[in-house]
Amino acid sequence: MPTFKFKIKEPSGEESEGVVEAPDRFVAIADLRATGKTVISVEEKNDLTIPGLGFVKGLMNRVKEHDLIVFAHSLSAMITAGLSLSRALSILERQATNRTFKETITALIDEISRGQTLSAGMAKFPKIFSPLFVSMVRSGEESGGLASALLVIGDQLEKSYTLKKKIKGALIYPSVVISALIIIGILMFIYVVPTLTGTFKSLNVELPTSTKIIIFISDVLGNHLLLGLTTVTLVAILLIGALRTKAGRRAFERALFFLPVIGPLVRQANAARTTRTLSSLLSSGVDMIEAITITRDVLQNSFYKEVLDEASVRIQKGNPLSAVFVENEKIYPLLVGEMIEVGEETGKLSDMLLNVAVFFENEVDSATKNMSTIIEPVLMVIIGISVGFFAVSMITPMYSVMTNI
């Protein structure tokens, strides 16, 4: 029988840890709660620890965003059709193919049978249900419109999912071309250049600087491949480590704003995500301050998080939301602040935010479609320069010999 490590809070408020045997994690949680104690965490204890196993296991058990979209839409449809919440969740539990999600839905059914709300049960699984999801479900429960709230959150997740897919899809083509160029270059440095190097040595001619650079790279890859790979790996690790620091990530996010094609795309994508999330929360009855806080957590870029932090502080002081966005037009497009101001004046802020979201989503859609058209000639120029540099570097010494003859 599996062993689980638990952390609980005693009625006195004191926290304690221990281990317990149970058929699965949810039975362990139920047994601990039956003793009248508050369960903080329960995790399966593995005696054998393999480096990287936790990461691989996390990837295998990760609940995909598409699963959450189907869950929200299906649950909304079944509640609208008149099914009880427990029965609807039971149907979704049987349909779920992801083991982690199936166990999570089972736990939600258990929570509801104990008299808890659906949002309270979801809040116990923060890695699966985001604060946005939980808050909108809670708002739907309080207003009596759970089915509508689930439909809205399903649409919100679907729009966000589609937006990310479009951006990733636009980057696949250049990634494949650049990867192929690098692989072909490495193969040429290892197998082609050494042959030409032997010819140059036998001719005993003075080599141009560009040719010496290519021969040096070829020697490193051919004779010191392990050293070269180790150097590249260390450089990659240092870059990744730098990007994970606050200063490094900040510098990277700042650089994105100045890139010709990526900069506008970053602004439009974040504007669409901000306005759609705020619109969804406000239309569901979530308080403005809470809606801004949740939207802040949804965003990844620290510059956009700071704008929403400022908005939260300014609103509590009685200032309008639009003022913050207008003052930060270098981060958010000017249209965002102007439309929010119109929404505040007309009392239709949620509708205006939705209109802005739709506009920028269409802009991102158009930009990603045109990106391949823009990137293709740029890649051709890069490939041409690379091939030209290599060809000139290898041909110049041979041309010099022929001229002397």
C-alpha positions in Angstrom: 0.0 0.0 0.0 1.4 3.5 -0.9 2.7 5.7 1.8 1.8 9.4 1.9 3.6 12.3 3.6 1.1 14.8 5.0 1.2 18.2 6.6 -1.8 19.2 8.8 -3.0 22.0 11.1 -4.2 21.0 14.5 -7.4 22.7 16.0 -5.0 24.7 18.2 -3.4 26.2 15.0 -0.2 24.3 15.3 1.2 22.6 12.2 2.6 19.1 12.1 3.9 16.5 9.6 3.8 12.7 9.4 3.2 9.7 7.1 0.1 7.6 6.6 -0.7 4.5 4.5 -3.8 4.6 2.2 -4.9 3.1 -1.2 -4.6 6.5 -2.8 -4.1 10.2 -2.1 -7.8 11.1 -1.8 -8.5 8.3 0.8 -5.5 9.6 2.8 -7.0 13.1 2.7 -10.4 11.8 3.8 -9.0 9.9 6.7 -7.0 12.9 7.9 -10.1 15.1 7.7 -12.1 12.6 9.6 -9.9 13.3 12.6 -11.0 16.9 12.6 -7.7 18.3 11.4 -7.1 20.7 8.5 -5.2 19.1 5.7 -2.5 21.4 4.2 -0.8 19.0 1.8 -0.6 15.3 1.1 2.0 13.8 -1.3 3.0 10.3 -2.1 6.3 9.3 -0.5 8.8 7.7 -2.9 11.7 5.9 -1.3 13.6 5.8 -4.6 14.5 9.2 -5.9 15.6 9.4 -9.5 17.0 12.8 -10.7 14.5 14.4 -13.1 11.8 11.9 -12.3 9.6 14.5 -10.6 9.8 16.8 -13.7 9.0 13.9 -16.1 6.1 12.8 -13.9 4.8 16.3 -13.7 4.8 16.6 -17.5 3.0 13.2 -17.8 0.3 14.2 -15.3 -0.1 17.8 -16.4 -3.7 18.7 -17.2 -3.8 20.3 -20.6 -5.6 23.6 -21.2 -7.8 21.9 -23.8 -9.1 19.5 -21.1 -10.1 22.5 -19.0 -11.9 24.1 -21.9 -13.9 20.9 -22.6 -14.6 20.6 -18.9 -16.0 24.1 -18.5 -18.1 23.9 -21.7 -19.5 20.4 -21.0 -20.3 21.2 -17.3 -22.1 24.4 -18.4 -24.1 22.5 -21.0 -25.1 19.7 -18.5 -26.1 22.2 -15.8 -28.2 24.2 -18.3 -29.9 20.9 -19.3 -31.0 20.4 -15.7 -28.5 17.8 -14.4 -27.4 18.1 -10.9 -23.8 19.3 -10.3 -22.7 16.0 -8.8 -24.2 13.9 -11.6 -22.6 16.2 -14.2 -19.2 15.9 -12.6 -19.6 12.1 -12.4 -20.2 12.0 -16.1 -17.1 14.2 -16.8 -15.1 12.0 -14.4 -15.9 8.9 -16.5 -15.1 10.7 -19.7 -11.7 12.1 -18.5 -8.7 10.4 -20.0 -6.1 12.2 -18.0 -5.4 10.4 -14.8 -4.6 13.5 -12.8 -7.7 15.3 -14.0 -9.9 12.2 -13.3 -8.7 12.1 -9.7 -9.2 15.8 -9.4 -12.9 15.6 -10.5 -13.4 12.7 -8.1 -12.1 14.9 -5.3 -14.5 17.7 -6.4 -17.4 15.2 -6.2 -16.3 14.3 -2.7 -16.1 17.9 -1.7 -19.6 18.6 -3.0 -21.0 15.6 -1.2 -19.5 17.0 2.0 -21.5 20.3 1.4 -18.7 22.3 0.0 -19.1 24.6 -3.0 -17.5 23.8 -6.4 -15.3 26.9 -6.2 -14.0 25.9 -2.8 -13.1 22.4 -4.1 -11.4 23.9 -7.1 -9.4 26.3 -4.9 -7.6 23.2 -3.4 -6.1 22.4 -6.8 -4.3 25.7 -7.7 -2.0 23.9 -10.2 -5.1 22.9 -12.2 -7.7 25.6 -11.6 -6.3 29.1 -11.9 -7.4 32.0 -9.7 -9.3 33.2 -12.7 -11.2 30.0 -13.0 -12.0 29.8 -9.3 -13.1 33.4 -9.0 -15.5 33.2 -11.9 -17.0 30.0 -10.7 -17.4 31.5 -7.2 -19.1 34.5 -8.7 -21.4 32.3 -10.7 -22.4 30.4 -7.5 -23.1 33.6 -5.6 -25.2 35.1 -8.4 -27.0 31.8 -9.2 -25.6 31.8 -12.7 -23.0 29.0 -12.5 -23.8 27.6 -16.0 -23.2 31.1 -17.5 -20.0 31.6 -15.5 -18.7 28.3 -16.7 -19.6 29.1 -20.3 -17.7 32.5 -20.0 -14.6 30.9 -18.5 -14.7 28.2 -21.1 -14.8 30.9 -23.9 -12.0 32.9 -22.1 -9.7 29.8 -21.9 -10.5 28.9 -25.5 -9.6 32.4 -26.7 -6.4 32.4 -24.7 -5.5 28.9 -25.9 -6.1 29.9 -29.6 -4.1 33.1 -29.2 -1.1 31.1 -27.9 -1.4 28.5 -30.6 -1.3 31.2 -33.3 1.8 32.8 -31.9 3.6 29.4 -31.5 2.5 28.3 -34.9 4.0 31.5 -36.5 7.3 30.7 -34.9 7.5 27.0 -36.0 8.6 27.8 -39.6 11.6 30.0 -38.7 12.6 27.7 -35.9 12.7 24.7 -38.3 14.7 26.6 -41.0 17.3 28.0 -38.5 17.7 24.5 -36.9 18.3 22.9 -40.3 20.8 25.6 -41.2 22.7 25.1 -37.9 22.8 21.3 -38.4 24.0 21.5 -42.1 26.6 24.1 -41.0 28.0 21.8 -38.3 28.1 18.8 -40.7 30.0 20.9 -43.2 32.5 22.1 -40.6 33.1 18.5 -39.5 33.3 16.7 -42.9 33.8 19.3 -45.7 36.1 21.9 -44.3 38.9 19.5 -43.1 39.3 18.3 -46.7 39.8 21.8 -48.0 42.1 22.6 -45.0 44.4 19.8 -46.1 44.5 21.3 -49.6 45.4 24.8 -48.3 48.2 23.4 -46.1 49.7 21.6 -49.1 49.6 24.8 -51.2 51.3 26.7 -48.4 49.4 30.0 -49.1 48.5 32.9 -46.8 44.9 32.5 -45.7 42.4 35.3 -45.2 41.0 36.0 -41.7 37.6 34.7 -42.6 39.1 31.4 -43.8 41.1 31.1 -40.6 38.0 31.6 -38.5 36.2 28.8 -40.4 39.2 26.5 -40.1 39.4 27.2 -36.3 35.7 26.4 -35.8 36.1 23.2 -37.9 39.1 22.1 -35.8 37.2 22.7 -32.6 34.2 20.7 -33.8 36.3 18.0 -35.5 39.0 17.5 -32.9 37.5 18.9 -29.7 33.8 18.1 -30.2 33.3 17.3 -26.5 34.9 20.5 -25.5 32.9 22.5 -28.0 29.6 20.9 -26.9 30.5 21.5 -23.2 31.2 25.1 -24.0 27.9 25.6 -25.8 26.1 23.8 -23.0 27.7 26.0 -20.4 26.9 29.2 -22.3 23.2 28.0 -22.8 23.0 27.2 -19.0 24.4 30.7 -18.2 21.9 32.4 -20.5 19.0 30.4 -19.1 20.1 31.1 -15.6 20.4 34.8 -16.4 16.9 34.9 -17.9 15.6 33.3 -14.7 16.9 36.1 -12.6 14.7 39.1 -12.1 17.2 41.5 -13.8 17.8 39.1 -16.7 14.1 38.5 -17.3 13.4 42.2 -17.1 16.1 42.9 -19.7 14.7 40.3 -22.0 11.1 41.6 -21.6 12.3 45.1 -22.3 14.2 44.0 -25.4 11.0 42.5 -26.8 9.4 45.9 -27.1 12.1 47.1 -29.5 12.0 44.2 -32.0 10.5 45.2 -35.3 7.8 42.4 -35.7 7.8 40.9 -32.2 7.3 44.2 -30.3 3.9 45.1 -31.7 2.8 41.5 -31.4 3.8 41.5 -27.7 1.7 44.7 -27.0 -1.3 43.4 -28.9 -1.3 39.9 -27.4 -1.0 41.3 -23.8 -3.6 43.9 -24.5 -6.0 41.2 -25.8 -5.4 39.0 -22.8 -5.7 41.8 -20.3 -9.0 43.2 -21.6 -10.6 39.9 -22.2 -9.8 38.6 -18.7 -11.0 41.9 -17.1 -14.2 41.8 -19.2 -14.9 38.2 -18.3 -14.4 38.8 -14.6 -16.4 42.1 -14.4 -19.3 40.6 -16.4 -19.4 37.7 -13.9 -19.8 40.2 -11.1 -16.3 40.0 -9.6 -15.1 43.1 -7.7 -12.9 45.5 -9.7 -9.9 45.2 -7.3 -10.1 41.4 -7.3 -10.6 41.3 -11.1 -7.4 43.4 -11.5 -5.4 41.2 -9.1 -6.5 38.0 -10.9 -5.7 39.6 -14.3 -2.3 40.5 -13.1 -1.6 36.9 -12.2 -2.7 35.8 -15.7 -0.1 38.0 -17.4 3.5 36.8 -17.6 5.4 40.1 -18.6 6.5 42.1 -15.5 5.9 45.4 -17.2 2.2 44.6 -17.6 2.0 43.3 -14.1 3.4 46.6 -12.8 0.7 48.6 -14.7 -2.1 46.5 -13.1 -0.4 46.9 -9.7 -0.5 50.6 -10.2 -4.1 50.4 -11.4 -5.2 48.6 -8.2 -3.6 51.2 -6.0 -5.0 54.1 -8.1 -8.5 52.7 -8.1 -8.5 52.4 -4.3 -7.7 56.1 -4.2 -10.7 56.9 -6.3 -9.0 57.3 -9.7 -10.5 55.9 -12.9 -9.0 52.8 -14.5 -8.5 54.4 -17.8 -6.0 56.9 -16.5 -3.4 54.3 -15.7 -3.6 52.8 -19.2 -3.5 56.2 -20.9 -0.4 57.1 -19.0 1.3 53.8 -20.0 0.7 54.0 -23.8 4.3 52.7 -24.5 3.3 49.4 -22.9 -0.5 49.2 -23.7 -1.7 50.6 -27.1 -3.4 54.0 -26.8 -6.7 52.5 -27.9 -6.9 50.4 -24.7 -7.0 53.5 -22.4 -9.3 55.5 -24.7 -11.9 52.6 -25.0 -11.8 52.0 -21.2 -12.5 55.7 -20.7 -15.5 55.5 -23.0 -16.7 52.4 -21.1 -16.4 54.2 -17.8 -18.3 57.2 -19.1 -21.1 55.1 -20.6 -21.3 52.5 -17.8 -20.5 49.7 -20.2 -16.9 49.0 -19.2 -17.2 45.2 -19.6 -18.6 45.5 -23.1 -15.9 48.0 -24.2 -13.2 45.7 -22.8 -14.6 42.8 -24.8 -14.7 44.9 -27.9 -11.0 45.9 -27.4 -10.1 42.2 -26.8 -11.8 41.1 -30.0 -10.0 43.9 -31.9 -6.5 43.0 -30.7 -7.2 39.3 -31.1 -8.0 40.0 -34.8 -4.8 42.1 -35.0 -2.7 39.2 -33.6 -4.4 36.8 -36.0 -3.6 39.1 -38.9 0.0 39.6 -37.7 0.7 35.9 -37.2 -0.6 35.2 -40.7 1.6 37.9 -42.2 4.6 36.9 -40.1 5.6 34.0 -42.3 5.5 36.3 -45.3 7.8 38.8 -43.5 10.1 36.2 -42.0 10.6 34.2 -45.3 12.7 36.9 -47.0 14.6 37.7 -43.8 15.6 34.0 -43.5 16.6 33.9 -47.2 18.9 36.9 -46.5 20.4 35.2 -43.4 20.9 31.9 -45.4 22.4 33.9 -48.3 24.9 35.7 -46.1 25.9 32.5 -44.3 26.4 30.6 -47.5 28.2 33.5 -49.2 30.6 34.0 -46.3 31.4 30.3 -46.3 31.9 30.1 -50.0 34.0 33.3 -50.3 36.2 32.2 -47.4 36.8 28.8 -49.0 37.2 30.0 -52.6 39.4 33.1 -52.0 42.6 31.1 -51.1 42.2 28.8 -54.2 41.6 31.8 -56.4 44.8 33.4 -55.1 46.8 30.3 -55.9 45.4 30.2 -59.4 46.2 33.8 -60.0 49.8 33.3 -58.9 50.1 30.4 -61.3 
